[in-house]
Amino acid sequence: MTLLHIPSIRKTPMVRVTGIGALAYAALLLGGCGDHPPQALDVKPQGGRIILTGATVVDVRAGNLQGPVDLTLDQGKIVAITPSGSPPAGEAAHIVNVAGKFVVPGFNDMHAHVLGTPDPTGPLALMLANGITGFRQMQGSALLLQQRRNGTLPLFRQAPALLALPGEPLLPLNAGTVDDAVAAVRQQKQEGADFIKVVMVSPPAFLAAQKEAKRLGLPFAGHIPPGTDALPAIRGGMKSIEHMGPGAALLIPASADQNELQHMAAALPPLKAPPKWLPFKDAIGAFLFKKTAVNPLASVSDDTIRISDKALATVDPRKFHALAQTLAASGTWQVPTLIRGKTMAMGDAAEFRHDPHLRYMPSKTVDLWNGVAEDFSKLSPAAKHTLRSSYAMQLRMVKAFDEAGVKMLVGTDFGGGWLVPGFSIHQEFDELAKAGLPPLRILQMTTIDPAEFLGKTLQMGTVEAGKAADLVILDKNPLTDAKNLHHIHAVVRRGDYYSPAALRQLLEQARRLQPSQ
């Protein structure tokens, strides 16, 4: 959670904005409308009927290896897996020798904001070049939902698959009251939203929206706002919790001082939206929240630090274990987005400021990120210590949740500062490994687990005949070390084979397609 001050439009006292949800609020105002046509990419993968010969297939269910085998791909599907060297059946095919390589399902980024960018062409190309063949869009709109219905979304051949799309996130602007929240859920159901994304609403509006979403059969996912008790939210059917809460949301029910902390969180001033009547409110909001969207923790409040300090100091192991068991029993998924938590908690770290992948981002964006890093550097040493401790706790929570059987997914929250699309999923792999998760679990969290979450295990998530030909071909065995997930040799998307040369072309063209703003 964060507390920041923004100047009022009408010269009234400072407006106080609370909660890490301000990040998503800013993203709502700042995000592109998705109405820009994608730019052209001239990377031409090998299409048609393809046979990958000599492959070693990774069974992501059991963690076994199968091979060498030949995989026959046709019309976007895996049509056959046969012992290597057996005569190919059917019409002529393009043969690709992948002897000594390891074939896994394509990676899925289950928390991304790529369609909120002014032109998603470059980011989507970077994602595919880094092995991402599917993504869950976490910020939708009526326009994006309409474009999906009309088949005019800004997607293209070299793009990962859009796996799920919500409507507008629930915020004070569209869900400021119980009635508004219920109406927003009903409207998004009519518009075809795949799920409801909640960010920052009052506890009564949260519970009413969750109840209505459940009645309508819509998954309810997102944040647990300050003041909202996590346990009723979980028991009420929360499909997924993003960012480990965020803030102290999941630590409070594990604290020996739970009631006091809940009261402190509820006492934080609520997020206030610009008045509905205010002309150009979106443009004004974009101006005011531009830096906040990069890293809301650069303006962290003393109140938030006090809540975090107390929550960290009063964790009760028995209550924490009970929380993990409740999460596991409820079926509520976690999308930790650890790399996003790290870039916020360590907002001026040299590893981010000197990341060589920043060359794929527009120079003005990098300048903005550096400016916010300077703001972050001015925080007190005590505040920085608390933020680092909070992130270390997130790592411990991920390990404990996994051991308790809590279901989890890989997500990056691309859209915030220091996160370069595509490359950030590999940073997430590294953070999950740092948390103590074994390589197979990390691989499952980006392949078969997303398929289960989406109810699409018959279509994706494993390398089997009849499944989608969305694959990553690795140079090294991903079961022995999670770092081997970085060693991508080639990618297959919808049955199209992207060779090492084609992947280099994607990266180069993505770099050249940086938007001007």
C-alpha positions in Angstrom: 0.0 0.0 0.0 1.1 3.5 -0.6 0.0 7.0 0.4 0.7 9.8 -2.0 -0.4 13.4 -2.4 -1.4 15.0 -5.7 -2.4 18.6 -6.3 -6.1 19.2 -6.5 -7.5 20.6 -9.7 -9.5 23.3 -8.1 -7.0 24.6 -5.6 -8.6 22.8 -2.7 -6.5 21.0 -0.1 -4.3 18.2 -1.2 -6.1 15.1 -2.3 -4.9 12.0 -0.5 -4.7 8.8 -2.5 -4.1 5.6 -0.7 -3.2 2.1 -1.7 -0.9 0.4 -4.2 -4.1 0.3 -6.2 -3.2 3.8 -7.2 -0.9 2.1 -9.6 -3.7 0.4 -11.5 -5.8 3.6 -11.2 -3.0 5.4 -12.9 -2.7 2.7 -15.5 -6.4 3.0 -16.2 -6.0 6.7 -16.9 -2.7 6.4 -18.6 -3.2 3.3 -20.7 -3.7 3.5 -24.4 -7.2 2.9 -25.7 -6.0 0.0 -27.8 -7.2 1.7 -31.0 -3.8 2.0 -32.7 -3.3 -0.4 -35.6 -0.3 -2.6 -35.1 2.8 -1.8 -37.1 4.0 -4.2 -39.7 6.7 -6.8 -38.9 8.5 -8.5 -41.7 9.7 -11.5 -39.7 8.5 -14.5 -41.6 8.5 -17.8 -39.6 8.5 -21.2 -41.2 4.9 -22.2 -41.6 3.0 -25.1 -43.0 3.5 -28.7 -42.0 6.7 -29.0 -39.8 8.4 -31.9 -38.2 10.7 -31.3 -35.2 13.1 -34.2 -35.2 15.2 -35.6 -32.4 13.4 -33.6 -29.7 13.4 -34.3 -26.0 9.9 -33.5 -24.7 9.5 -32.3 -21.1 6.5 -33.7 -19.4 5.5 -30.8 -17.2 3.0 -32.8 -15.2 5.4 -35.4 -13.8 8.8 -33.8 -14.5 9.9 -36.6 -16.9 11.7 -36.5 -20.2 10.5 -38.3 -23.3 12.8 -38.7 -26.3 14.2 -38.5 -28.7 10.9 -38.1 -30.6 9.6 -36.4 -33.7 6.8 -33.8 -33.3 4.6 -33.2 -36.3 3.0 -29.8 -36.4 0.2 -28.8 -38.8 -2.5 -26.1 -38.8 -1.5 -24.8 -35.4 -1.7 -28.1 -33.7 0.6 -30.9 -32.6 -0.8 -33.7 -34.7 1.6 -36.5 -33.8 4.5 -37.5 -31.5 6.4 -40.5 -32.8 9.8 -42.2 -32.0 12.6 -40.3 -33.7 13.5 -41.6 -37.1 10.1 -43.1 -37.9 8.9 -42.4 -41.4 6.8 -39.2 -41.5 3.1 -39.7 -42.3 1.1 -37.5 -44.5 2.1 -34.9 -47.0 5.6 -33.4 -47.3 6.8 -31.4 -44.3 9.6 -29.0 -43.5 12.1 -30.8 -41.3 13.8 -29.0 -38.4 16.5 -30.9 -36.5 16.3 -30.2 -32.8 18.4 -33.1 -31.5 19.7 -32.4 -28.1 17.1 -29.7 -27.5 14.3 -29.7 -24.9 10.7 -28.9 -25.9 8.4 -27.4 -23.4 4.9 -25.7 -23.7 5.0 -22.0 -24.5 5.3 -19.6 -21.5 2.3 -17.7 -20.3 2.5 -14.3 -18.6 -0.6 -14.3 -16.5 -0.5 -10.6 -15.4 0.4 -8.2 -18.2 -0.9 -4.8 -19.4 0.5 -4.9 -22.9 -2.8 -3.9 -24.6 -2.8 -0.7 -22.5 0.2 0.6 -24.4 -0.3 3.1 -27.3 1.1 0.6 -29.8 1.6 -3.0 -28.5 3.5 -4.2 -31.6 7.0 -3.9 -30.1 6.1 -5.2 -26.6 4.2 -8.2 -28.1 7.2 -9.0 -30.4 9.5 -8.9 -27.4 7.2 -11.2 -25.5 7.2 -13.8 -28.3 11.0 -13.6 -28.7 11.3 -14.4 -25.0 9.1 -17.5 -25.3 5.8 -16.0 -24.2 3.0 -17.6 -26.4 0.1 -16.4 -24.3 -0.9 -13.6 -21.8 -3.7 -12.6 -19.5 -4.5 -9.0 -20.1 -5.2 -7.4 -16.7 -6.6 -4.0 -17.8 -9.5 -4.0 -20.1 -12.1 -1.5 -21.4 -15.4 -1.5 -23.2 -13.4 -0.6 -26.3 -11.1 -3.5 -26.1 -14.0 -5.9 -25.5 -15.8 -4.4 -28.5 -12.7 -4.8 -30.6 -12.4 -8.5 -29.6 -16.0 -9.0 -30.6 -15.3 -7.4 -33.9 -12.0 -9.1 -34.5 -10.1 -5.8 -34.6 -7.9 -6.1 -31.6 -4.3 -4.7 -32.2 -2.8 -8.2 -32.5 -0.9 -9.8 -35.4 0.7 -13.0 -36.5 3.8 -12.7 -34.4 1.9 -11.9 -31.2 1.2 -14.2 -28.2 -2.4 -15.4 -27.7 -4.7 -13.2 -25.7 -5.9 -15.7 -23.0 -8.3 -13.5 -21.0 -9.6 -9.9 -21.0 -11.6 -8.0 -18.3 -13.5 -4.8 -18.5 -12.4 -1.6 -16.8 -10.8 -2.3 -13.3 -13.2 -1.5 -10.4 -12.1 1.8 -8.9 -13.9 4.8 -7.3 -14.4 6.2 -10.8 -16.8 3.4 -11.8 -17.5 1.6 -8.5 -17.5 4.3 -5.9 -20.7 3.0 -4.3 -22.3 -0.4 -3.8 -24.9 0.3 -6.5 -22.2 1.5 -8.9 -20.0 -1.5 -8.3 -22.9 -3.9 -8.9 -23.9 -2.0 -12.1 -20.3 -2.1 -13.3 -20.2 -5.9 -12.9 -23.5 -6.3 -14.8 -22.3 -4.0 -17.6 -19.0 -5.9 -18.0 -20.9 -9.2 -18.1 -23.0 -7.8 -21.0 -19.8 -6.6 -22.8 -18.3 -10.0 -22.7 -15.6 -9.6 -20.0 -13.8 -12.9 -19.1 -13.4 -11.8 -15.5 -13.9 -8.8 -13.1 -10.7 -7.0 -12.1 -11.0 -5.2 -8.7 -8.4 -2.7 -7.7 -9.4 -0.1 -5.2 -13.0 0.1 -3.8 -14.5 0.3 -0.4 -15.1 -2.9 1.6 -18.9 -2.8 1.0 -18.5 -2.2 -2.7 -15.9 -5.0 -2.9 -18.2 -7.5 -1.3 -21.2 -6.4 -3.3 -19.2 -6.7 -6.6 -17.8 -10.0 -5.6 -21.2 -11.4 -4.8 -22.7 -10.1 -8.1 -19.8 -11.5 -10.1 -20.3 -14.9 -8.5 -24.1 -14.7 -9.3 -23.3 -14.0 -12.9 -20.6 -16.7 -13.2 -17.7 -14.2 -13.7 -14.4 -14.9 -12.0 -13.4 -12.1 -9.5 -9.7 -11.3 -9.4 -7.3 -8.6 -8.5 -6.3 -6.7 -5.3 -7.6 -6.8 -1.8 -7.9 -3.1 -1.0 -6.9 -1.6 2.3 -9.6 -2.0 4.8 -11.0 -5.1 3.2 -10.5 -8.2 5.2 -8.7 -10.8 3.2 -10.3 -13.9 4.7 -13.9 -13.1 3.8 -12.7 -12.1 0.3 -11.0 -15.5 -0.1 -13.9 -17.4 1.3 -16.2 -15.4 -1.0 -14.7 -17.0 -4.1 -11.7 -14.8 -5.1 -10.4 -16.4 -8.2 -6.9 -14.9 -8.0 -5.1 -12.5 -5.8 -2.5 -10.4 -7.6 0.9 -9.1 -6.1 0.5 -11.1 -2.9 -2.2 -8.8 -1.7 -0.8 -6.3 -2.5 0.9 -4.6 0.4 0.1 -6.0 3.8 -3.3 -7.4 2.8 -2.2 -11.0 3.3 0.1 -10.3 6.3 -2.7 -8.7 8.4 -4.7 -12.0 8.9 -1.5 -13.7 9.8 -0.6 -11.1 12.5 -1.0 -11.5 16.2 -2.3 -7.9 16.1 -4.7 -8.6 13.3 -7.6 -6.5 14.6 -5.4 -3.4 15.3 -3.8 -3.6 11.9 -7.1 -4.1 10.1 -8.3 -0.9 11.9 -5.1 1.0 10.9 -5.6 -0.1 7.3 -9.3 0.9 7.3 -8.4 4.3 8.6 -6.2 5.2 5.6 -7.9 7.9 3.5 -9.8 6.3 0.6 -8.8 6.7 -3.0 -10.7 9.6 -4.5 -11.6 9.8 -8.2 -11.9 13.0 -10.2 -15.5 14.1 -10.3 -17.5 12.5 -13.1 -18.5 15.9 -14.3 -14.9 17.2 -14.6 -14.1 18.0 -18.3 -11.0 16.1 -19.6 -10.7 14.2 -16.3 -8.8 11.4 -18.0 -6.2 13.8 -19.4 -5.9 15.5 -16.1 -5.6 12.2 -14.2 -2.9 11.1 -16.7 -0.8 14.2 -16.0 -1.2 13.8 -12.2 -0.6 10.1 -12.0 2.1 9.6 -14.7 5.0 9.2 -12.2 2.8 7.3 -9.7 2.2 4.6 -12.3 5.9 4.0 -12.5 6.4 3.3 -8.8 3.8 4.2 -6.2 6.3 3.3 -3.4 8.4 6.3 -4.4 5.9 8.3 -2.4 5.2 5.8 0.4 3.6 7.4 3.4 4.6 7.1 7.1 1.2 5.5 7.8 1.9 2.7 5.3 5.4 2.2 6.7 4.0 1.9 10.2 1.4 -0.7 9.0 4.1 -2.7 7.2 6.5 -2.6 10.1 3.9 -3.8 12.6 2.7 -6.5 10.3 6.2 -7.8 9.7 7.0 -7.7 13.4 3.8 -9.5 14.6 3.5 -12.5 12.1 2.1 -15.4 14.1 3.4 -18.7 12.6 0.2 -20.6 13.5 -2.0 -17.9 11.9 0.2 -17.8 8.9 -0.1 -21.5 8.4 -3.9 -21.3 8.8 -4.0 -18.5 6.1 -2.0 -20.8 3.7 -4.4 -23.6 4.4 -7.4 -21.4 3.8 -6.0 -20.3 0.5 -5.2 -23.8 -0.6 -8.6 -25.1 0.5 -10.5 -22.2 -1.2 -8.8 -22.7 -4.6 -7.8 -19.0 -4.7 -4.8 -18.6 -6.9 -1.8 -16.3 -6.3 -0.1 -14.4 -9.0 2.9 -13.1 -7.0 4.5 -10.8 -9.7 7.6 -10.8 -7.6 9.7 -8.9 -10.1 7.2 -6.0 -9.9 7.4 -6.1 -6.2 11.2 -6.0 -6.4 11.4 -3.1 -8.8 9.1 -1.1 -6.6 10.8 -2.0 -3.2 14.2 -1.4 -4.7 13.3 1.4 -7.0 16.7 3.0 -7.4 18.7 -0.2 -7.6 21.6 -0.2 -10.0 20.6 -3.6 -11.4 17.5 -1.9 -12.9 18.9 1.4 -13.8 21.7 -0.3 -15.8 19.7 -3.1 -17.2 21.0 -3.6 -20.8 17.5 -4.5 -21.9 16.4 -0.9 -21.4 17.6 -0.3 -25.0 14.3 -1.9 -26.1 12.3 0.9 -24.3 11.7 4.4 -25.6 14.3 6.9 -24.3 11.6 9.1 -22.8 10.2 6.2 -20.9 13.7 5.4 -19.5 14.1 9.0 -18.6 10.8 8.9 -16.7 11.8 5.8 -14.8 15.2 7.4 -13.9 13.3 10.4 -12.6 11.1 8.3 -10.4 14.2 6.4 -9.2 15.6 9.8 -8.0 12.4 10.4 -6.1 12.7 6.9 -4.5 16.3 7.6 -3.5 15.1 10.4 -1.3 13.1 8.1 1.0 14.5 7.7 4.5 16.8 4.8 5.3 14.1 3.4 7.6 11.5 3.4 4.9 13.8 1.7 2.4 14.6 -0.9 5.0 10.9 -1.6 5.6 10.3 -1.9 1.8 13.2 -4.3 1.4 12.0 -6.4 4.4 8.5 -6.5 2.9 9.9 -7.9 -0.3 11.9 -10.5 1.5 8.7 -11.5 3.2 7.0 -11.9 -0.2 9.7 -14.4 -1.1 9.1 -16.3 2.1 5.4 -16.3 1.6 5.7 -17.7 -2.0 7.7 -20.6 -0.6 5.3 -21.3 2.2 2.3 -21.0 0.1 3.7 -23.4 -2.5 4.5 -25.9 0.3 0.9 -25.6 1.5 -0.5 -26.4 -1.9 -1.6 -22.9 -2.8 -2.0 -22.6 -6.6 0.2 -20.0 -8.2 0.9 -18.5 -11.6 3.7 -16.6 -13.3 3.0 -13.0 -14.0 5.1 -9.9 -14.4 2.8 -6.9 -14.3 4.5 -5.4 -17.3 3.4 -1.8 -17.5 5.3 -0.5 -14.5 8.8 0.9 -14.1 11.9 -1.1 -14.9 9.9 -3.9 -16.5 10.9 -4.6 -20.1 8.3 -6.8 -21.8 9.3 -10.4 -22.5 12.6 -10.1 -20.5 10.7 -9.5 -17.3 9.3 -13.0 -17.3 12.8 -14.4 -17.1 13.4 -12.1 -14.1 10.3 -13.5 -12.6 11.6 -17.0 -13.1 14.8 -16.0 -11.2 12.9 -14.5 -8.3 10.7 -17.6 -7.9 13.9 -19.6 -7.8 15.3 -17.3 -5.2 12.2 -17.9 -3.2 13.1 -21.6 -3.2 10.7 -23.0 -5.7 12.1 -26.0 -7.7 12.6 -25.7 -11.4 9.7 -27.9 -12.3 7.2 -25.8 -10.2 8.4 -22.7 -11.9 7.9 -24.3 -15.3 4.4 -25.6 -14.3 3.4 -22.1 -13.1 3.9 -20.7 -16.6 2.6 -23.7 -18.6 0.2 -26.3 -17.3 -1.1 -24.2 -14.3 -2.3 -21.4 -16.6 -4.2 -24.0 -18.6 -5.8 -25.3 -15.5 -6.6 -21.8 -14.3 -8.3 -20.9 -17.6 -10.1 -24.3 -17.9 -8.2 -25.0 -21.1 -6.2 -28.2 -20.3 -7.5 -29.9 -23.4 -6.1 -27.2 -25.6 -2.8 -26.0 -24.0 -0.3 -26.4 -21.2 1.5 -29.7 -22.2 3.3 -31.1 -25.2 0.9 -33.7 -26.4 -0.8 -34.6 -29.7 -4.0 -32.6 -30.2 -2.7 -29.6 -28.2 -1.9 -26.2 -29.6 1.5 -26.0 -31.2 2.7 -23.2 -28.9 6.2 -24.3 -27.8 9.6 -23.2 -26.6 12.7 -25.1 -27.6 15.4 -24.8 -25.0 19.1 -25.5 -25.3 19.4 -26.9 -21.7 17.3 -29.1 -19.5 14.8 -26.9 -17.5 14.3 -29.5 -14.9 17.8 -29.3 -13.5 18.0 -25.5 -13.2 15.4 -22.7 -13.6 18.1 -20.6 -15.3 17.9 -23.0 -18.2 14.5 -21.4 -19.0 16.5 -18.5 -20.3 18.3 -20.5 -22.9 15.8 -20.3 -25.7 16.8 -21.8 -29.0 13.5 -21.4 -30.9 9.8 -20.7 -30.4 6.7 -22.1 -32.1 3.5 -20.1 -32.1 0.4 -21.4 -33.8 2.5 -23.9 -35.5 4.9 -21.3 -37.0 8.5 -22.0 -36.3 10.7 -19.1 -35.3 14.3 -20.0 -35.7 17.2 -18.4 -33.8 17.6 -16.0 -36.6 13.9 -15.1 -36.7 14.0 -14.5 -32.9 16.9 -12.1 -33.4 14.9 -10.3 -36.1 12.0 -10.0 -33.7 14.2 -8.4 -31.1 15.8 -6.0 -33.6 12.5 -4.9 -35.1 10.9 -4.5 -31.6 13.8 -2.2 -30.7 13.2 -0.1 -33.9 9.5 0.1 -33.2 9.8 2.0 -30.0 6.9 4.5 -29.8 7.9 8.1 -29.9 6.2 9.2 -26.6 
